Amino acid sequence: MIPTRLLCCCYLLSFIFIAVAPRTTDSKLVTSLPGFDGRLPFRLHTGYVEVDPGTELFYYFVESEAGGEGNPFLLWLTGGDRCSAFSGLAYEIGPVRFVLQPYNGSLPRLHINPNSWTKVAHILFVDSPVGAGFSFSKQPKGYEVGDVSSSLQLHNFLIKWFSDHPTYLKNPFYIGGDSYAGKLVPYIAHIISQGIEAGNSPHINLKGYLVGNPSTGESIDISSKVPYAHGVGIISDQLYETILGHCQGQDYMFPTNDLCAQALDDFNHVRRRKKHLMLELT
């Protein structure tokens, strides 16, 4: 069977005609997708927003299928970094899924995801940072962005998008993401909170944020594996207490204490041996 991610690449190539159609900051309603039989039973919009001169972020916006007013509104960021937001739409929380079947030379097929978060919420998937998915810059320097600058671009994206779509400003707004997006989501929420306190317009109705299996920083992420493994019963009380006793104040990535280094080696040995139980730690 051809690897699933290769199928995704093939699918994106067939999908590109939607993405590179004549662009404005206004969204374009997409009524069909390659590989999906018939008309889409949900409302999907795609478009671009210029976040810096010559730099534009591509997005997929899926309206809530719940109907009515006041549905939650979620900005969803994919990890990587620089993974396409299409991953979140087709592999994680979006309204479609790939049909898993042997490759026969045709386009990958799509079917409805019955557990899509769009059953209850509006979701805005954004290709970020620039260079991810269909987002682009007209200048090579435009691709030189880090966590802070890409977060600021996403905030600028939201300001412009909500200015063009003020109907959604009253909806409770949440920011979510997984993996590497764990570094960006809290900071974007902080920037929005500052704007709310300053009385800036448009007023985004921020209610909270959520992160799944997030990256927060190498030192914090690695140090957190030990209490997590102990908390779910994967390592013994004895090993946990040994690590705490020998590694106080130590960097778990680069311990300078020999006893700490040995204790962490023992931990990593258990981790490798019980890898099937520690998927959240790999």
Summary of the structure (lengths in Angstrom):
residues: 282
radius of gyration: 21.6
end to end distance: 25.3
largest distance: 63.8
contacts: 829
relative contact order: 0.11
helix: 41%
strand: 18%
